[in-house]
């Protein structure tokens, strides 16, 4: 195993991570990780999703739509500050998590240039801030680089009167660049780089150039974990029925749950609005209504979800009870007072106020009278009518 060239330098990471801490992280992800013995290396070529040149000569001008870009130093003969730098951004989301990045090679096709003198290398630096875009990038808002170069190349172009101007391929492939690709693929899936030169001027084709073969490329060779090659999204199975019916006030809600697996084994299941998670109170078994509980399982290749529907229904009538019994005797000569009744419902509680009473008892006239009571809850469920018989007798006159 080839050790990382630590003296070469590592870029620092944004969000207040230090240069040294990133160096340790890059070393760890380069030398460790789930390498599968039977995994077949995969090579992908990525074009920049954003690329743009900026120049100190026109610090307010955006060049993001150009079909080419350049790098150049301050022109030493005239002392004119006309530096050009180019920024490239790559989307790494296609690299599976936990992959072992074996190599990363950045290349760009040059078509012209001029050797001013001095250090003619084109240096690649890591840019921690990925928030820039090619449509708004200018010299005045360019993001800062971090740490030492992660790669470089050297191309020679003679003075301009020498023709023809041959195309040349600038290319850099380093262990540090591969480690950086691995780390960024495991974090925000974006990698921003800056190209610059302290000595030579070079012109390149950009991602907008019509011939795709001449556009900048980031070639990544990696080995995925063994099961990642065929690993689909998880399979999720609900325990119990997908639609459940609860009797309001009588059947408590108990989540049967769900299970999920993929080709690598069990997968954790997240729940939403189950009553046992942070995303909702769950079905209310004491209130009629339709409730939904969602289950979701994820892996690096997608997610699978299912919804369970819970119907809380009230189909049971209230319980009704007479105070004083169903047959009463009343002494003639005074007003008869109904001793009352109670109606209780499992879903709606005390529904005594909804009881309908029919019939009349004349306390001053002897005879046998009947009073009928009908209890109904808010769901329209009615208990069987109950009749009370009242005998009025023994008038004092």
C-alpha positions as CSV (number, residue, x, y, z in Angstrom):
1,X,0.0,0.0,0.0
2,X,1.4,3.4,-1.0
3,X,1.4,5.9,1.9
4,X,0.0,9.3,1.4
5,X,2.8,11.9,0.8
6,X,2.1,13.9,3.9
7,X,4.7,16.6,3.2
8,X,2.9,17.4,0.0
9,X,0.2,19.1,2.0
10,X,-3.5,18.6,2.5
11,X,-6.3,21.1,2.0
12,X,-8.3,22.3,5.0
13,X,-12.0,21.7,5.2
14,X,-14.7,24.3,5.6
15,X,-16.9,24.5,8.6
16,X,-14.0,25.2,10.9
17,X,-12.1,21.9,10.3
18,X,-8.4,22.4,10.5
19,X,-5.8,21.4,7.9
20,X,-4.4,18.8,10.2
21,X,-7.7,17.2,11.0
22,X,-8.6,16.9,7.3
23,X,-5.2,15.3,6.6
24,X,-6.0,12.6,9.1
25,X,-9.5,12.1,7.6
26,X,-8.0,11.8,4.1
27,X,-5.4,9.4,5.3
28,X,-8.1,7.3,7.0
29,X,-10.5,7.2,4.1
30,X,-7.6,6.4,1.7
31,X,-6.1,3.5,3.7
32,X,-9.3,2.1,5.2
33,X,-12.7,1.2,4.0
34,X,-14.7,-1.9,2.9
35,X,-12.7,-3.3,0.0
36,X,-14.5,-6.3,-1.4
37,X,-12.2,-9.0,-2.8
38,X,-14.5,-9.8,-5.7
39,X,-15.4,-6.2,-6.5
40,X,-14.7,-5.0,-10.1
41,X,-13.2,-1.6,-10.4
42,X,-15.5,1.0,-12.1
43,X,-14.2,4.0,-14.0
44,X,-16.4,7.1,-14.5
45,X,-15.7,10.3,-16.4
46,X,-17.3,13.4,-15.0
47,X,-17.6,16.8,-16.7
48,X,-17.9,19.9,-14.6
49,X,-21.4,21.0,-13.7
50,X,-19.9,24.5,-13.4
51,X,-16.8,26.0,-14.8
52,X,-15.8,29.7,-15.1
53,X,-12.7,31.8,-15.5
54,X,-12.1,35.0,-13.5
55,X,-9.5,37.7,-14.1
56,X,-8.1,40.6,-12.1
57,X,-8.0,42.7,-15.3
58,X,-11.8,42.7,-15.4
59,X,-12.8,41.9,-11.8
60,X,-16.5,42.6,-12.3
61,X,-17.0,40.5,-15.5
62,X,-18.5,37.0,-15.6
63,X,-17.1,34.5,-18.1
64,X,-19.2,31.4,-17.2
65,X,-20.9,31.1,-20.6
66,X,-17.6,31.0,-22.5
67,X,-16.6,27.9,-24.5
68,X,-13.0,28.2,-23.1
69,X,-11.1,29.3,-20.1
70,X,-7.5,30.3,-19.3
71,X,-4.9,30.5,-16.5
72,X,-2.2,33.1,-16.5
73,X,0.1,34.9,-14.0
74,X,0.7,38.6,-13.6
75,X,2.6,39.6,-16.8
76,X,6.1,40.1,-15.4
77,X,7.5,42.2,-18.2
78,X,4.8,44.9,-17.9
79,X,3.9,44.4,-14.3
80,X,0.3,44.4,-15.3
81,X,-2.0,42.5,-12.9
82,X,-4.0,40.4,-15.4
83,X,-4.1,37.1,-13.6
84,X,-6.5,34.5,-14.8
85,X,-7.8,31.7,-12.6
86,X,-10.4,29.0,-13.5
87,X,-12.8,27.2,-11.1
88,X,-14.3,23.8,-11.8
89,X,-17.1,22.0,-9.8
90,X,-17.9,18.3,-10.1
91,X,-21.0,16.4,-8.9
92,X,-19.8,13.2,-7.1
93,X,-23.3,11.9,-6.2
94,X,-22.9,9.0,-8.6
95,X,-20.1,7.5,-6.5
96,X,-21.7,4.9,-4.1
97,X,-21.1,5.5,-0.5
98,X,-18.3,3.4,1.2
99,X,-16.6,3.0,-2.2
100,X,-12.8,2.7,-2.3
101,X,-11.5,5.4,-4.6
102,X,-8.5,3.9,-6.3
103,X,-7.5,6.9,-8.5
104,X,-8.7,10.3,-9.6
105,X,-7.3,12.1,-12.6
106,X,-8.1,15.7,-13.7
107,X,-7.5,16.6,-17.3
108,X,-8.1,19.6,-19.6
109,X,-7.3,20.1,-23.2
110,X,-5.2,23.2,-24.1
111,X,-5.1,24.8,-27.5
112,X,-2.9,27.8,-27.0
113,X,-0.6,29.5,-24.6
114,X,2.6,31.4,-23.9
115,X,5.6,30.8,-21.6
116,X,6.2,34.0,-19.8
117,X,9.0,32.4,-17.7
118,X,9.4,31.1,-14.2
119,X,7.3,28.4,-12.7
120,X,5.1,27.2,-15.6
121,X,3.1,24.5,-13.7
122,X,-0.7,24.7,-13.6
123,X,-1.6,24.0,-10.0
124,X,-4.9,22.4,-8.8
125,X,-6.1,23.6,-5.4
126,X,-9.1,22.4,-3.3
127,X,-11.9,24.9,-2.9
128,X,-14.0,24.2,0.2
129,X,-16.9,26.5,-0.7
130,X,-19.2,24.9,-3.3
131,X,-21.8,27.7,-3.2
132,X,-20.4,29.5,-6.3
133,X,-22.0,29.1,-9.7
134,X,-20.6,29.7,-13.2
135,X,-23.3,32.3,-13.9
136,X,-22.3,34.7,-11.2
137,X,-18.6,34.0,-10.5
138,X,-16.3,37.0,-10.9
139,X,-12.9,38.0,-9.5
140,X,-14.4,40.0,-6.7
141,X,-16.5,37.1,-5.3
142,X,-14.3,34.1,-6.1
143,X,-14.0,31.5,-3.3
144,X,-10.8,30.9,-1.4
145,X,-8.6,27.8,-1.8
146,X,-7.4,25.7,1.1
147,X,-4.0,24.2,1.7
148,X,-1.3,23.1,-0.7
149,X,-1.9,22.0,-4.3
150,X,-3.6,18.6,-4.8
151,X,-2.0,18.2,-8.2
152,X,-0.3,20.0,-11.1
153,X,0.8,19.7,-14.8
154,X,3.2,21.4,-17.1
155,X,2.6,22.4,-20.7
156,X,4.9,24.3,-23.1
157,X,3.8,26.8,-25.7
158,X,6.4,28.9,-27.5
159,X,6.0,32.5,-28.6
160,X,2.9,33.3,-30.4
161,X,4.3,33.7,-33.9
162,X,5.3,30.0,-33.9
163,X,2.5,28.1,-35.7
164,X,0.6,25.8,-35.6
165,X,-0.6,25.9,-32.0
166,X,-0.9,22.2,-31.1
167,X,-3.5,20.9,-28.7
168,X,-2.0,19.4,-25.5
169,X,-3.5,17.5,-22.7
170,X,-2.9,18.8,-19.1
171,X,-3.4,16.0,-16.6
172,X,-2.8,15.4,-12.9
173,X,-3.3,12.2,-10.9
174,X,-2.3,12.1,-7.3
175,X,-3.2,10.0,-4.2
176,X,-4.2,13.2,-2.4
177,X,-6.7,14.1,-5.2
178,X,-8.2,10.5,-5.0
179,X,-8.5,10.8,-1.2
180,X,-10.2,14.2,-1.6
181,X,-12.7,12.8,-4.1
182,X,-13.5,9.9,-1.6
183,X,-14.0,12.3,1.3
184,X,-16.2,14.8,-0.7
185,X,-18.3,11.9,-2.1
186,X,-19.0,10.8,1.5
187,X,-20.0,14.3,2.6
188,X,-21.7,16.9,0.3
189,X,-21.1,15.1,-3.0
190,X,-19.5,18.2,-4.6
191,X,-15.9,18.9,-5.4
192,X,-14.6,22.4,-6.4
193,X,-11.1,22.9,-7.7
194,X,-9.1,26.0,-8.9
195,X,-6.6,26.0,-11.7
196,X,-3.9,28.7,-11.7
197,X,-0.3,29.2,-12.8
198,X,2.4,31.6,-11.5
199,X,4.4,31.5,-14.7
200,X,2.7,30.4,-17.9
201,X,-0.4,31.4,-19.8
202,X,-2.6,28.5,-21.2
203,X,-5.9,28.4,-22.9
204,X,-8.3,25.4,-22.5
205,X,-11.6,24.2,-23.8
206,X,-14.5,24.6,-21.3
207,X,-17.5,22.4,-20.6
208,X,-19.6,24.5,-23.0
209,X,-17.3,23.6,-26.0
210,X,-19.2,21.7,-28.7
211,X,-16.8,18.8,-28.9
212,X,-17.4,16.8,-25.7
213,X,-14.0,14.9,-26.1
214,X,-12.1,18.1,-25.5
215,X,-14.0,19.3,-22.4
216,X,-12.5,19.1,-18.9
217,X,-12.9,15.7,-17.2
218,X,-12.5,14.2,-13.8
219,X,-11.8,10.5,-14.3
220,X,-12.5,8.4,-11.1
221,X,-11.7,4.8,-10.7
222,X,-13.3,3.1,-7.7
223,X,-14.2,-0.2,-6.1
224,X,-17.7,-0.3,-4.6
225,X,-18.5,-2.5,-1.6
226,X,-19.3,-6.1,-2.7
227,X,-23.1,-5.8,-2.5
228,X,-23.3,-2.3,-3.9
229,X,-23.0,-3.6,-7.5
230,X,-26.4,-5.2,-7.3
231,X,-27.9,-3.5,-4.3
232,X,-31.4,-2.2,-5.0
233,X,-33.5,0.0,-2.7
234,X,-34.8,-1.8,0.4
235,X,-37.9,-4.1,0.4
236,X,-40.3,-2.9,3.1
237,X,-43.0,-5.1,4.6
238,X,-45.8,-4.0,6.9
239,X,-46.6,-6.1,9.9
240,X,-50.4,-6.6,10.1
241,X,-52.9,-5.1,7.7
242,X,-52.3,-2.0,5.5
243,X,-55.8,-0.8,6.6
244,X,-56.9,-1.1,10.2
245,X,-60.2,-0.3,11.8
246,X,-60.4,0.7,15.5
247,X,-63.6,1.0,17.5
248,X,-63.6,4.5,18.9
249,X,-62.9,4.6,22.6
250,X,-62.7,0.8,22.8
251,X,-59.7,-0.3,20.7
252,X,-56.4,1.2,21.6
253,X,-53.9,2.1,18.9
254,X,-50.8,-0.2,18.9
255,X,-48.5,0.2,15.9
256,X,-47.7,-3.3,14.5
257,X,-44.6,-1.8,12.8
258,X,-42.7,-2.8,9.7
259,X,-39.5,-4.5,8.6
260,X,-37.1,-3.8,5.8
261,X,-34.2,-5.6,4.2
262,X,-31.8,-5.2,1.2
263,X,-29.2,-7.5,-0.3
264,X,-26.8,-6.6,2.6
265,X,-29.3,-7.5,5.4
266,X,-31.8,-5.7,7.7
267,X,-32.4,-2.0,7.1
268,X,-33.7,0.4,9.7
269,X,-37.3,1.6,9.3
270,X,-38.3,5.1,10.1
271,X,-41.9,5.9,11.2
272,X,-43.9,9.0,10.8
273,X,-47.0,9.9,12.8
274,X,-47.0,6.6,14.6
275,X,-47.3,8.2,18.1
276,X,-43.8,6.8,19.0
277,X,-41.8,9.1,16.8
278,X,-41.1,12.9,16.6
279,X,-43.2,13.5,13.5
280,X,-46.7,13.4,14.7
281,X,-49.0,12.4,17.6
282,X,-50.3,9.2,15.9
283,X,-53.9,8.0,15.5
284,X,-56.3,9.1,18.2
285,X,-58.2,6.0,19.2
286,X,-60.7,8.2,21.1
287,X,-61.8,10.4,18.1
288,X,-63.5,9.3,14.9
289,X,-61.4,10.0,11.8
290,X,-59.0,8.6,9.2
291,X,-55.3,8.6,10.1
292,X,-52.1,7.7,8.2
293,X,-48.9,6.3,9.5
294,X,-45.9,6.2,7.1
295,X,-42.9,3.9,7.1
296,X,-39.7,4.5,5.2
297,X,-36.5,2.5,4.7
298,X,-33.4,3.9,3.0
299,X,-30.1,2.8,1.6
300,X,-27.6,4.6,-0.6
301,X,-29.5,3.5,-3.7
302,X,-32.9,4.8,-2.9
303,X,-35.8,4.6,-0.4
304,X,-39.0,2.6,-0.1
305,X,-42.1,3.8,1.8
306,X,-45.5,2.5,2.7
307,X,-48.5,4.0,4.3
308,X,-50.9,2.3,6.8
309,X,-54.4,3.8,7.0
310,X,-56.2,3.7,10.4
311,X,-60.0,4.2,10.5
312,X,-61.3,5.1,13.9
313,X,-65.1,4.4,13.7
314,X,-67.9,4.6,16.2
315,X,-70.6,1.9,15.6
316,X,-71.5,1.1,19.2
317,X,-74.5,2.9,20.7
318,X,-74.4,4.6,24.1
319,X,-75.2,2.8,27.4
320,X,-78.4,4.0,29.0
321,X,-79.4,3.7,32.6
322,X,-82.6,5.0,34.4
323,X,-82.4,6.4,37.9
324,X,-85.1,4.8,40.1
325,X,-86.0,1.9,37.9
326,X,-88.5,1.2,35.1
327,X,-91.6,1.1,37.3
328,X,-92.5,3.8,39.9
329,X,-95.4,4.8,42.1
330,X,-96.4,8.4,42.7
331,X,-98.9,9.7,45.3
332,X,-101.6,11.7,43.6
333,X,-101.7,15.4,44.4
334,X,-98.3,16.7,43.6
335,X,-96.2,17.2,40.5
336,X,-94.3,14.1,39.3
337,X,-90.5,14.7,39.0
338,X,-88.5,12.4,36.8
339,X,-85.6,10.9,38.9
340,X,-83.4,11.2,35.9
341,X,-81.1,9.1,33.7
342,X,-77.5,8.7,32.5
343,X,-76.3,8.0,28.9
344,X,-72.6,7.2,28.4
345,X,-70.8,6.6,25.1
346,X,-67.4,5.0,24.7
347,X,-66.4,7.5,22.0
348,X,-68.2,10.7,22.9
349,X,-68.4,10.3,26.7
350,X,-71.4,11.6,28.5
351,X,-74.3,12.1,26.0
352,X,-77.0,12.5,28.6
353,X,-77.9,15.9,27.1
354,X,-78.8,14.2,23.8
355,X,-81.4,11.8,25.2
356,X,-84.9,12.4,23.8
357,X,-87.8,12.0,26.3
358,X,-91.3,11.4,25.2
359,X,-94.5,10.9,27.3
360,X,-96.2,12.8,30.1
361,X,-97.1,12.0,33.8
362,X,-100.0,14.0,35.4
363,X,-99.3,13.9,39.1
364,X,-102.8,15.2,40.0
365,X,-104.8,12.6,38.1
366,X,-104.8,8.9,39.0
367,X,-103.7,6.5,36.2
368,X,-100.8,4.6,34.7
369,X,-98.5,6.6,32.5
370,X,-95.4,5.7,30.4
371,X,-92.3,7.7,29.6
372,X,-89.9,6.6,26.8
373,X,-86.2,7.5,26.6
374,X,-84.0,7.3,23.5
375,X,-80.2,7.8,23.7
376,X,-78.2,8.7,20.6
377,X,-74.5,9.6,20.2
378,X,-72.9,12.1,17.8
379,X,-72.2,9.3,15.3
380,X,-75.9,8.6,15.0
381,X,-75.8,5.3,17.0
382,X,-79.0,4.9,19.0
383,X,-79.5,2.7,22.0
384,X,-82.8,0.7,22.3
385,X,-85.6,2.8,23.7
386,X,-86.3,2.4,27.4
387,X,-89.7,2.8,28.9
388,X,-90.6,3.8,32.4
389,X,-94.1,3.1,33.9
390,X,-95.4,5.5,36.5
391,X,-98.6,4.7,38.6
392,X,-100.4,7.7,40.1
393,X,-102.8,6.8,42.9
394,X,-104.2,7.6,46.3
395,X,-105.5,11.1,45.6
396,X,-106.4,13.0,48.8
397,X,-109.8,14.1,47.6
